[in-house]
């Protein structure tokens, strides 16, 4: 008779939790490379030092190839620029870009088809994801990959199809399949239960 399988002990991440929330993204290119003509990072913040809220960072031919920032919590957005978003996208460390007041709404089933709608004045900005691949969980520690001061734990839902539009006009390009840690991935994905940490 074989010995019973041992259950590993509960592991508590020793690092300081900076924030938790959601961070879906859209990256579109006309060809299968990383020269993205549209880059969008959406945040729904459950908590961080600057409080909860939403932020949308978008750069596309629809924004004249310049970054636009939409939010309902400017302090949270500037905190993201100073920390995580600024690390991920160095150009967004520049806080001279104005923040456009907006409201936010999500719809759909994250495992099938999902949409984030941002409304700012008369503008309606829509990010859409569909044709989903299997979810995967990624967990890193601060310092890995090399040069990243923050750790990450998140559930990705890769999307083979994604789009970004303003007032019904869609950005050119498409999402492209990728591999991440040997798993099927995409240049566009949902990211839920996303928590960033730093060493104490």
N, CA, C and O of each residue as an XYZ file, in Angstrom:
800
protein
N       0.844     -1.186      0.000
C       0.000      0.000      0.000
C       0.887      1.247      0.000
O       1.777      1.384      0.840
N       0.637      2.153     -0.947
C       1.472      3.342     -1.069
C       1.166      4.339      0.037
O       0.052      4.394      0.560
N       2.177      5.124      0.380
C       2.003      6.140      1.414
C       1.087      7.248      0.898
O       1.104      7.560     -0.293
N       0.291      7.843      1.785
C      -0.596      8.936      1.350
C       0.215     10.120      0.848
O       1.303     10.409      1.347
N      -0.339     10.797     -0.153
C       0.348     11.952     -0.726
C       0.414     13.078      0.302
O      -0.593     13.426      0.919
N       1.589     13.637      0.479
C       1.730     14.741      1.421
C       1.196     16.026      0.800
O       1.334     16.248     -0.403
N       0.592     16.861      1.621
C       0.051     18.141      1.177
C       1.013     19.233      1.594
O       1.336     19.346      2.777
N       1.483     20.044      0.649
C       2.448     21.083      1.008
C       1.828     22.092      1.965
O       0.617     22.312      1.932
N       2.640     22.703      2.811
C       2.109     23.679      3.752
C       1.598     24.922      3.028
O       2.014     25.222      1.909
N       0.709     25.621      3.673
C       0.209     26.880      3.150
C       1.354     27.884      3.082
O       2.091     28.056      4.053
N       1.504     28.543      1.941
C       2.580     29.497      1.749
C       2.023     30.914      1.781
O       1.062     31.222      1.076
N       2.615     31.764      2.585
C       2.229     33.165      2.656
C       3.331     33.998      2.012
O       4.491     33.912      2.414
N       2.981     34.788      1.032
C       3.969     35.635      0.370
C       4.507     36.640      1.388
O       3.729     37.369      2.004
N       5.825     36.687      1.569
C       6.396     37.539      2.613
C       6.484     39.013      2.238
O       6.832     39.842      3.078
N       6.176     39.347      0.999
C       6.388     40.710      0.522
C       5.219     41.635      0.879
O       4.128     41.180      1.222
N       5.471     42.919      0.790
C       4.429     43.919      1.020
C       3.522     43.989     -0.202
O       4.012     44.080     -1.327
N       2.223     43.948     -0.001
C       1.268     44.047     -1.105
C       1.042     45.523     -1.429
O       0.601     46.292     -0.575
N       1.342     45.908     -2.657
C       1.156     47.291     -3.078
C      -0.262     47.561     -3.540
O      -0.854     48.588     -3.206
N      -0.800     46.632     -4.310
C      -2.139     46.825     -4.863
C      -2.717     45.490     -5.303
O      -2.000     44.507     -5.489
N      -4.031     45.486     -5.464
C      -4.692     44.343     -6.088
C      -5.850     44.855     -6.914
O      -6.484     45.850     -6.563
N      -6.124     44.178     -8.006
C      -7.196     44.617     -8.895
C      -7.159     43.871    -10.213
O      -6.952     42.658    -10.242
N      -7.360     44.600    -11.311
C      -7.394     44.020    -12.648
C      -6.550     44.876    -13.584
O      -6.437     46.086    -13.389
N      -5.958     44.251    -14.599
C      -5.131     44.987    -15.547
C      -5.179     44.357    -16.945
O      -4.145     43.923    -17.453
N      -6.367     44.299    -17.579
C      -6.437     43.806    -18.954
C      -5.644     44.722    -19.899
O      -5.490     45.915    -19.636
N      -5.148     44.150    -20.996
C      -4.386     44.956    -21.947
C      -4.693     44.529    -23.378
O      -5.069     43.388    -23.648
N      -4.518     45.483    -24.278
C      -4.691     45.250    -25.714
C      -3.429     45.735    -26.408
O      -3.023     46.885    -26.244
N      -2.810     44.849    -27.189
C      -1.655     45.213    -27.999
C      -1.903     44.681    -29.408
O      -2.002     43.474    -29.629
N      -2.000     45.611    -30.350
C      -2.339     45.260    -31.728
C      -1.203     45.655    -32.659
O      -0.554     46.682    -32.463
N      -0.973     44.838    -33.665
C       0.042     45.120    -34.680
C      -0.472     44.640    -36.029
O      -1.201     43.650    -36.089
N      -0.106     45.321    -37.115
C      -0.554     44.883    -38.442
C       0.117     43.600    -38.903
O      -0.433     42.873    -39.731
N       1.321     43.313    -38.367
C       2.043     42.100    -38.709
C       2.467     41.383    -37.432
O       2.416     41.955    -36.343
N       2.882     40.139    -37.572
C       3.213     39.314    -36.419
C       4.587     39.678    -35.860
O       5.574     38.967    -36.046
N       4.607     40.818    -35.166
C       5.820     41.254    -34.476
C       5.395     42.117    -33.294
O       4.203     42.283    -33.035
N       6.359     42.656    -32.588
C       6.051     43.445    -31.396
C       6.085     44.942    -31.664
O       6.228     45.737    -30.735
N       5.954     45.331    -32.926
C       5.846     46.751    -33.268
C       4.377     47.157    -33.194
O       3.701     47.289    -34.214
N       3.905     47.348    -31.982
C       2.480     47.575    -31.765
C       2.069     48.974    -32.235
O       2.720     49.968    -31.910
N       1.005     49.030    -32.987
C       0.429     50.313    -33.379
C      -0.630     50.763    -32.375
O      -0.997     51.938    -32.341
N      -1.118     49.838    -31.567
C      -2.030     50.164    -30.470
C      -1.552     49.462    -29.211
O      -1.319     48.253    -29.199
N      -1.410     50.254    -28.143
C      -1.056     49.713    -26.826
C      -2.014     50.320    -25.812
O      -2.100     51.540    -25.669
N      -2.731     49.451    -25.113
C      -3.723     49.898    -24.140
C      -3.548     49.111    -22.848
O      -3.421     47.887    -22.865
N      -3.542     49.827    -21.732
C      -3.464     49.198    -20.413
C      -4.623     49.723    -19.570
O      -4.713     50.921    -19.301
N      -5.495     48.829    -19.161
C      -6.670     49.198    -18.366
C      -6.482     48.715    -16.929
O      -6.013     47.600    -16.700
N      -6.846     49.550    -15.971
C      -6.736     49.189    -14.555
C      -8.067     49.384    -13.844
O      -8.693     50.439    -13.949
N      -8.485     48.365    -13.129
C      -9.590     48.484    -12.158
C      -8.982     48.156    -10.802
O      -8.665     47.002    -10.514
N      -8.823     49.178     -9.978
C      -8.091     49.047     -8.724
C      -9.038     48.742     -7.566
O      -9.977     49.493     -7.302
N      -8.775     47.629     -6.880
C      -9.521     47.320     -5.660
C      -8.961     48.113     -4.490
O      -9.703     48.749     -3.741
N      -7.627     48.067     -4.340
C      -6.987     48.956     -3.368
C      -5.540     49.193     -3.748
O      -4.897     48.357     -4.383
N      -5.043     50.356     -3.343
C      -3.642     50.744     -3.438
C      -3.480     51.938     -2.508
O      -4.479     52.413     -1.968
N      -2.266     52.446     -2.296
C      -2.098     53.564     -1.377
C      -2.923     54.804     -1.736
O      -3.197     55.630     -0.865
N      -3.320     54.944     -2.999
C      -4.103     56.099     -3.429
C      -5.577     55.777     -3.600
O      -6.318     56.571     -4.179
N      -6.022     54.612     -3.100
C      -7.437     54.283     -3.127
C      -7.868     53.512     -4.364
O      -7.059     53.249     -5.253
N      -9.162     53.147     -4.418
C      -9.691     52.387     -5.555
C     -10.007     53.300     -6.732
O      -9.978     54.525     -6.614
N     -10.307     52.685     -7.861
C     -10.687     53.463     -9.035
C     -10.330     52.758    -10.322
O     -10.036     51.563    -10.337
N     -10.359     53.520    -11.409
C     -10.099     52.985    -12.748
C      -9.138     53.907    -13.485
O      -9.078     55.107    -13.218
N      -8.395     53.332    -14.409
C      -7.530     54.130    -15.284
C      -7.363     53.404    -16.611
O      -7.263     52.178    -16.660
N      -7.338     54.173    -17.670
C      -7.094     53.641    -19.018
C      -5.955     54.448    -19.643
O      -6.048     55.666    -19.794
N      -4.888     53.748    -19.999
C      -3.757     54.341    -20.702
C      -3.816     53.827    -22.136
O      -3.804     52.615    -22.352
N      -3.879     54.717    -23.116
C      -4.066     54.271    -24.499
C      -3.217     55.088    -25.464
O      -3.140     56.313    -25.376
N      -2.578     54.366    -26.394
C      -1.817     54.996    -27.474
C      -2.112     54.239    -28.753
O      -1.972     53.017    -28.803
N      -2.520     54.959    -29.789
C      -2.962     54.336    -31.036
C      -3.003     55.414    -32.116
O      -2.873     56.604    -31.829
N      -3.185     54.979    -33.357
C      -3.423     55.987    -34.391
C      -4.712     56.759    -34.109
O      -4.888     57.877    -34.593
N      -5.616     56.160    -33.323
C      -6.855     56.842    -32.958
C      -6.620     57.945    -31.929
O      -7.481     58.802    -31.732
N      -5.453     57.930    -31.269
C      -5.095     58.993    -30.323
C      -3.942     59.830    -30.873
O      -3.207     60.468    -30.119
N      -3.798     59.817    -32.196
C      -2.710     60.544    -32.873
C      -1.341     60.052    -32.420
O      -0.371     60.809    -32.382
N      -1.283     58.767    -32.076
C      -0.032     58.120    -31.652
C       0.587     58.794    -30.429
O       1.805     58.788    -30.250
N      -0.263     59.368    -29.603
C       0.162     59.954    -28.339
C      -0.612     59.287    -27.205
O      -1.748     58.850    -27.389
N       0.013     59.214    -26.034
C      -0.663     58.603    -24.898
C      -1.822     59.481    -24.424
O      -1.690     60.698    -24.292
N      -2.949     58.837    -24.174
C      -4.074     59.472    -23.496
C      -4.346     58.706    -22.209
O      -4.186     57.487    -22.148
N      -4.754     59.431    -21.200
C      -5.015     58.822    -19.901
C      -6.418     59.219    -19.450
O      -6.763     60.400    -19.405
N      -7.211     58.214    -19.120
C      -8.567     58.425    -18.626
C      -8.661     57.837    -17.215
O      -8.090     56.781    -16.945
N      -9.384     58.521    -16.310
C      -9.473     57.989    -14.949
C     -10.618     58.628    -14.176
O     -11.097     59.708    -14.522
N     -11.050     57.931    -13.114
C     -11.984     58.498    -12.138
C     -11.299     58.702    -10.783
O     -11.951     59.051     -9.800
N      -9.973     58.480    -10.736
C      -9.189     58.727     -9.530
C      -7.792     59.179     -9.957
O      -6.892     58.351    -10.098
N      -7.601     60.498    -10.167
C      -6.305     60.989    -10.643
C      -5.140     60.623     -9.728
O      -4.052     60.314    -10.214
N      -5.350     60.653     -8.408
C      -4.253     60.331     -7.488
C      -3.793     58.889     -7.678
O      -2.593     58.615     -7.660
N      -4.729     57.975     -7.858
C      -4.382     56.574     -8.103
C      -3.627     56.424     -9.416
O      -2.676     55.648     -9.510
N      -4.055     57.168    -10.423
C      -3.429     57.097    -11.737
C      -1.996     57.598    -11.685
O      -1.099     56.980    -12.260
N      -1.775     58.713    -11.000
C      -0.410     59.223    -10.867
C       0.449     58.243    -10.062
O       1.636     58.084    -10.347
N      -0.138     57.593     -9.068
C       0.608     56.582     -8.310
C       1.041     55.438     -9.231
O       2.174     54.965     -9.143
N       0.154     55.002    -10.100
C       0.499     53.952    -11.058
C       1.633     54.393    -11.973
O       2.529     53.607    -12.280
N       1.597     55.650    -12.410
C       2.663     56.152    -13.271
C       4.006     56.175    -12.539
O       5.048     55.896    -13.132
N       3.976     56.505    -11.265
C       5.202     56.581    -10.478
C       5.753     55.196    -10.139
O       6.932     55.057     -9.812
N       4.903     54.176    -10.217
C       5.299     52.834     -9.782
C       5.153     51.816    -10.913
O       5.997     51.763    -11.808
N       4.108     51.021    -10.882
C       3.994     49.838    -11.736
C       3.853     50.170    -13.214
O       4.594     49.639    -14.040
N       2.900     51.052    -13.560
C       2.718     51.369    -14.978
C       3.947     52.074    -15.551
O       4.314     51.850    -16.704
N       4.576     52.922    -14.743
C       5.792     53.579    -15.188
C       6.937     52.608    -15.407
O       7.771     52.812    -16.289
N       6.979     51.543    -14.600
C       7.985     50.508    -14.802
C       7.707     49.730    -16.086
O       8.623     49.463    -16.863
N       6.449     49.370    -16.306
C       6.080     48.586    -17.475
C       6.219     49.382    -18.766
O       6.616     48.840    -19.797
N       5.887     50.682    -18.705
C       5.930     51.557    -19.873
C       6.625     52.848    -19.474
O       5.963     53.784    -19.025
N       7.949     52.925    -19.626
C       8.690     54.093    -19.142
C       8.155     55.433    -19.639
O       8.248     56.429    -18.922
N       7.596     55.483    -20.852
C       7.067     56.752    -21.366
C       5.949     57.297    -20.483
O       5.698     58.502    -20.469
N       5.274     56.409    -19.743
C       4.158     56.845    -18.906
C       4.601     57.366    -17.545
O       3.763     57.722    -16.717
N       5.900     57.414    -17.305
C       6.378     58.085    -16.097
C       6.166     59.599    -16.190
O       6.171     60.298    -15.176
N       5.985     60.085    -17.393
C       5.778     61.509    -17.626
C       4.394     61.919    -17.130
O       3.381     61.542    -17.719
N       4.356     62.687    -16.053
C       3.075     63.077    -15.447
C       2.516     64.372    -16.032
O       1.526     64.904    -15.529
N       3.152     64.886    -17.106
C       2.609     66.088    -17.737
C       1.412     65.779    -18.631
O       0.663     66.680    -19.007
N       1.231     64.485    -18.974
C       0.063     64.101    -19.766
C      -1.196     64.317    -18.934
O      -1.289     63.791    -17.825
N      -2.167     65.078    -19.441
C      -3.371     65.345    -18.642
C      -4.211     64.094    -18.440
O      -4.184     63.172    -19.256
N      -4.951     64.076    -17.349
C      -5.873     62.977    -17.062
C      -7.281     63.427    -17.414
O      -7.758     64.449    -16.920
N      -7.933     62.669    -18.256
C      -9.288     62.988    -18.713
C     -10.292     62.272    -17.821
O     -10.223     61.054    -17.657
N     -11.219     63.017    -17.248
C     -12.236     62.424    -16.377
C     -13.128     61.481    -17.171
O     -13.544     61.798    -18.286
N     -13.420     60.318    -16.589
C     -14.181     59.307    -17.323
C     -14.941     58.405    -16.360
O     -14.667     58.381    -15.160
N     -15.903     57.663    -16.910
C     -16.605     56.605    -16.190
C     -16.331     55.296    -16.909
O     -15.941     55.284    -18.077
N     -16.542     54.186    -16.193
C     -16.102     52.885    -16.692
C     -17.163     51.824    -16.441
O     -17.851     51.841    -15.420
N     -17.285     50.894    -17.397
C     -18.257     49.805    -17.266
C     -17.717     48.563    -17.967
O     -17.139     48.645    -19.051
N     -17.916     47.405    -17.326
C     -17.493     46.145    -17.933
C     -18.720     45.294    -18.246
O     -19.737     45.372    -17.556
N     -18.609     44.478    -19.298
C     -19.689     43.565    -19.686
C     -19.079     42.286    -20.229
O     -17.929     42.269    -20.670
N     -19.866     41.207    -20.194
C     -19.458     39.966    -20.837
C     -18.969     38.905    -19.882
O     -18.945     39.097    -18.666
N     -18.577     37.774    -20.458
C     -18.054     36.616    -19.749
C     -16.556     36.527    -20.040
O     -16.173     36.322    -21.192
N     -15.696     36.675    -19.024
C     -14.247     36.686    -19.268
C     -13.710     35.433    -19.945
O     -12.625     35.479    -20.524
N     -14.427     34.317    -19.895
C     -13.948     33.098    -20.538
C     -14.433     32.972    -21.980
O     -14.064     32.034    -22.687
N     -15.271     33.932    -22.416
C     -15.831     33.859    -23.769
C     -15.607     35.159    -24.536
O     -14.879     35.187    -25.529
N     -16.231     36.218    -24.075
C     -16.130     37.515    -24.739
C     -16.332     38.597    -23.689
O     -17.252     38.510    -22.876
N     -15.479     39.618    -23.700
C     -15.445     40.586    -22.609
C     -15.201     41.973    -23.174
O     -14.569     42.129    -24.219
N     -15.719     43.001    -22.459
C     -15.606     44.362    -22.964
C     -15.482     45.349    -21.811
O     -16.173     45.230    -20.799
N     -14.593     46.324    -21.976
C     -14.473     47.452    -21.059
C     -14.819     48.714    -21.835
O     -14.226     48.997    -22.876
N     -15.787     49.472    -21.320
C     -16.223     50.700    -21.984
C     -15.888     51.895    -21.109
O     -16.260     51.948    -19.937
N     -15.186     52.846    -21.690
C     -14.808     54.080    -21.017
C     -15.553     55.227    -21.684
O     -15.508     55.376    -22.905
N     -16.237     56.035    -20.883
C     -16.982     57.172    -21.412
C     -16.384     58.455    -20.864
O     -16.307     58.651    -19.651
N     -15.961     59.328    -21.772
C     -15.356     60.598    -21.393
C     -15.990     61.701    -22.240
O     -15.675     61.840    -23.422
N     -16.876     62.479    -21.638
C     -17.612     63.474    -22.409
C     -18.423     62.800    -23.491
O     -19.222     61.907    -23.210
N     -18.223     63.228    -24.744
C     -18.954     62.626    -25.863
C     -18.224     61.425    -26.463
O     -18.715     60.810    -27.409
N     -17.052     61.090    -25.917
C     -16.266     59.980    -26.456
C     -16.601     58.659    -25.762
O     -16.751     58.598    -24.541
N     -16.711     57.620    -26.560
C     -16.931     56.265    -26.058
C     -15.769     55.400    -26.525
O     -15.593     55.171    -27.722
N     -14.985     54.928    -25.577
C     -13.794     54.129    -25.877
C     -14.068     52.694    -25.456
O     -14.443     52.446    -24.310
N     -13.886     51.752    -26.365
C     -14.224     50.355    -26.101
C     -13.016     49.454    -26.343
O     -12.398     49.494    -27.407
N     -12.691     48.645    -25.341
C     -11.697     47.576    -25.470
C     -12.448     46.248    -25.421
O     -13.261     46.020    -24.526
N     -12.172     45.381    -26.383
C     -12.875     44.103    -26.463
C     -11.882     42.953    -26.581
O     -10.835     43.070    -27.216
N     -12.245     41.836    -25.948
C     -11.445     40.611    -26.005
C     -12.378     39.441    -26.296
O     -13.474     39.378    -25.739
N     -11.966     38.516    -27.153
C     -12.779     37.330    -27.446
C     -11.868     36.226    -27.958
O     -10.661     36.412    -28.111
N     -12.484     35.053    -28.225
C     -11.728     33.874    -28.672
C     -10.637     33.544    -27.654
O      -9.448     33.516    -27.971
N     -11.079     33.296    -26.425
C     -10.165     33.140    -25.303
C      -9.428     31.803    -25.308
O      -9.955     30.786    -25.758
N      -8.205     31.830    -24.801
C      -7.445     30.618    -24.515
C      -7.601     30.274    -23.038
O      -8.194     31.035    -22.274
N      -7.065     29.123    -22.642
C      -7.189     28.688    -21.256
C      -6.494     29.669    -20.315
O      -5.410     30.160    -20.630
N      -7.103     29.962    -19.163
C      -6.460     30.842    -18.186
C      -5.169     30.239    -17.655
O      -4.998     29.020    -17.643
N      -4.272     31.097    -17.220
C      -3.034     30.657    -16.586
C      -2.715     31.614    -15.443
O      -3.020     32.804    -15.515
N      -2.095     31.082    -14.382
C      -1.690     31.919    -13.254
C      -0.180     32.092    -13.281
O       0.574     31.131    -13.436
N       0.243     33.343    -13.126
C       1.660     33.671    -13.101
C       1.996     34.276    -11.745
O       1.256     35.117    -11.233
N       3.118     33.845    -11.162
C       3.543     34.359     -9.856
C       5.047     34.589     -9.905
O       5.818     33.655    -10.121
N       5.460     35.838     -9.701
C       6.877     36.170     -9.646
C       7.183     36.873     -8.327
O       6.281     37.365     -7.648
N       8.439     36.913     -7.983
C       8.895     37.601     -6.780
C       9.585     38.911     -7.169
O      10.079     39.031     -8.290
N       9.626     39.890     -6.267
C      10.365     41.119     -6.562
C      11.802     40.806     -6.975
O      12.479     39.991     -6.349
N      12.249     41.461     -8.029
C      13.596     41.216     -8.533
C      13.653     40.237     -9.684
O      14.703     40.081    -10.306
N      12.537     39.569     -9.985
C      12.484     38.654    -11.129
C      11.252     38.985    -11.976
O      10.157     39.129    -11.432
N      11.415     39.109    -13.307
C      12.685     39.072    -14.031
C      13.656     40.151    -13.539
O      13.258     41.110    -12.879
N      14.922     39.973    -13.872
C      15.964     40.882    -13.391
C      15.618     42.322    -13.734
O      15.216     42.637    -14.854
N      15.783     43.176    -12.753
C      15.537     44.595    -12.972
C      14.146     45.059    -12.587
O      13.896     46.262    -12.509
N      13.232     44.122    -12.344
C      11.882     44.519    -11.912
C      11.836     44.589    -10.388
O      12.099     43.588     -9.722
N      11.509     45.744     -9.829
C      11.496     45.850     -8.369
C      10.265     45.224     -7.731
O      10.205     45.078     -6.510
N       9.282     44.854     -8.547
C       8.006     44.372     -8.020
C       7.763     42.906     -8.365
O       8.229     42.400     -9.386
N       7.018     42.239     -7.480
C       6.541     40.895     -7.753
C       5.110     40.955     -8.248
O       4.422     41.960     -8.070
N       4.668     39.876     -8.868
C       3.338     39.853     -9.484
C       2.689     38.492     -9.295
O       3.338     37.456     -9.444
N       1.403     38.502     -8.967
C       0.583     37.295     -8.998
C      -0.706     37.660     -9.717
O      -1.429     38.555     -9.279
N      -0.999     36.977    -10.813
C      -2.175     37.333    -11.598
C      -2.708     36.133    -12.362
O      -1.984     35.166    -12.601
N      -3.974     36.199    -12.742
C      -4.606     35.196    -13.593
C      -4.820     35.826    -14.965
O      -5.610     36.758    -15.117
N      -4.107     35.305    -15.960
C      -4.248     35.780    -17.333
C      -5.295     34.945    -18.067
O      -5.376     33.729    -17.894
N      -6.095     35.628    -18.892
C      -6.974     34.952    -19.835
C      -6.619     35.500    -21.218
O      -7.135     36.545    -21.614
N      -5.747     34.812    -21.956
C      -5.317     35.313    -23.264
C      -6.481     35.347    -24.257
O      -7.368     34.494    -24.230
N      -6.454     36.350    -25.131
C      -7.508     36.514    -26.140
C      -6.878     36.523    -27.531
O      -6.008     37.346    -27.815
N      -7.312     35.621    -28.386
C      -6.781     35.589    -29.746
C      -7.330     36.728    -30.592
O      -6.721     37.117    -31.589
N      -8.489     37.265    -30.193
C      -9.076     38.407    -30.888
C      -9.255     39.549    -29.894
O      -9.735     39.344    -28.780
N      -8.867     40.750    -30.305
C      -9.018     41.923    -29.452
C      -9.163     43.146    -30.340
O      -8.735     43.150    -31.494
N      -9.782     44.197    -29.777
C      -9.945     45.427    -30.548
C      -9.975     46.629    -29.613
O     -10.235     46.505    -28.416
N      -9.704     47.784    -30.188
C      -9.761     49.063    -29.481
C     -10.453     50.046    -30.408
O     -10.070     50.182    -31.570
N     -11.471     50.733    -29.901
C     -12.198     51.666    -30.758
C     -12.552     52.933    -29.996
O     -12.702     52.925    -28.775
N     -12.681     54.019    -30.744
C     -13.170     55.290    -30.201
C     -14.321     55.745    -31.074
O     -14.168     55.952    -32.278
N     -15.463     55.895    -30.453
C     -16.682     56.320    -31.157
C     -16.963     55.462    -32.381
O     -17.345     55.960    -33.440
N     -16.764     54.160    -32.207
C     -17.099     53.203    -33.251
C     -16.011     52.969    -34.282
O     -16.125     52.045    -35.088
N     -14.961     53.775    -34.283
C     -13.870     53.585    -35.243
C     -12.820     52.688    -34.619
O     -12.275     53.011    -33.563
N     -12.529     51.560    -35.262
C     -11.590     50.585    -34.719
C     -10.154     50.877    -35.141
O      -9.893     51.313    -36.263
N      -9.238     50.628    -34.220
C      -7.816     50.730    -34.529
C      -7.418     49.596    -35.472
O      -8.005     48.515    -35.444
N      -6.419     49.859    -36.300
C      -5.917     48.829    -37.199
C      -5.065     47.830    -36.418
O      -4.751     48.043    -35.247
N      -4.703     46.749    -37.078
C      -3.891     45.723    -36.433
C      -4.744     44.683    -35.749
O      -5.971     44.786    -35.725
N      -4.093     43.682    -35.194
C      -4.785     42.583    -34.533
C      -3.917     42.033    -33.418
O      -2.730     42.343    -33.317
N      -4.533     41.212    -32.588
C      -3.783     40.466    -31.574
C      -3.126     39.269    -32.248
O      -3.652     38.716    -33.213
N      -1.955     38.876    -31.718
C      -1.211     37.762    -32.311
C      -0.914     36.717    -31.248
O      -0.649     37.059    -30.096
N      -0.958     35.431    -31.632
C      -0.661     34.371    -30.653
C       0.791     34.397    -30.221
O       1.683     34.723    -31.005
N       1.015     34.053    -28.976
C       2.343     33.987    -28.400
C       2.416     32.784    -27.471
O       1.396     32.154    -27.190
N       3.605     32.463    -26.997
C       3.804     31.501    -25.920
C       4.349     32.255    -24.714
O       5.169     33.161    -24.861
N       3.897     31.883    -23.532
C       4.436     32.455    -22.299
C       4.655     31.322    -21.319
O       3.720     30.602    -20.968
N       5.886     31.168    -20.879
C       6.245     30.053    -20.002
C       5.789     28.725    -20.597
O       5.367     27.826    -19.869
N       5.874     28.603    -21.922
C       5.505     27.374    -22.608
C       4.018     27.170    -22.782
O       3.590     26.128    -23.280
N       3.212     28.159    -22.376
C       1.759     28.035    -22.476
C       1.235     28.947    -23.580
O       1.813     30.004    -23.834
N       0.129     28.546    -24.250
C      -0.460     29.415    -25.269
C      -0.853     30.760    -24.677
O      -1.506     30.819    -23.636
N      -0.455     31.838    -25.342
C      -0.714     33.179    -24.847
C      -1.066     34.070    -26.038
O      -1.305     33.568    -27.136
N      -1.100     35.376    -25.831
C      -1.465     36.311    -26.878
C      -0.890     37.677    -26.554
O      -0.482     37.932    -25.421
N      -0.856     38.561    -27.554
C      -0.424     39.932    -27.298
C      -1.507     40.739    -26.577
O      -1.264     41.875    -26.168
N      -2.693     40.162    -26.422
C      -3.789     40.823    -25.701
C      -4.405     39.825    -24.727
O      -4.597     38.654    -25.056
N      -4.709     40.302    -23.534
C      -5.222     39.372    -22.522
C      -5.947     40.131    -21.420
O      -5.723     41.322    -21.203
N      -6.817     39.409    -20.735
C      -7.371     39.885    -19.477
C      -6.404     39.512    -18.364
O      -5.679     38.523    -18.473
N      -6.393     40.290    -17.307
C      -5.549     39.979    -16.148
C      -6.360     40.294    -14.897
O      -6.604     41.457    -14.577
N      -6.771     39.249    -14.198
C      -7.642     39.386    -13.037
C      -6.910     38.952    -11.759
O      -5.877     38.284    -11.807
N      -7.475     39.351    -10.628
C      -6.870     39.024     -9.327
C      -5.400     39.411     -9.349
O      -4.548     38.699     -8.816
N      -5.112     40.551     -9.973
C      -3.730     40.958    -10.167
C      -3.226     41.709     -8.933
O      -3.783     42.734     -8.539
N      -2.167     41.181     -8.339
C      -1.582     41.771     -7.142
C      -0.100     42.000     -7.371
O       0.615     41.104     -7.819
N       0.358     43.207     -7.061
C       1.774     43.559     -7.178
C       2.361     43.744     -5.793
O       1.711     44.288     -4.900
N       3.602     43.287     -5.618
C       4.259     43.330     -4.315
C       5.646     43.967     -4.432
O       6.208     44.088     -5.520
N       6.174     44.369     -3.280
C       7.579     44.768     -3.213
C       8.178     44.209     -1.942
O       7.471     43.942     -0.970
N       9.481     44.036     -1.960
C      10.156     43.469     -0.798
C      10.018     44.398      0.405
O      10.081     45.620      0.273
N       9.829     43.796      1.582
C       9.718     44.592      2.803
C      11.096     45.120      3.211
O      11.217     45.816      4.219
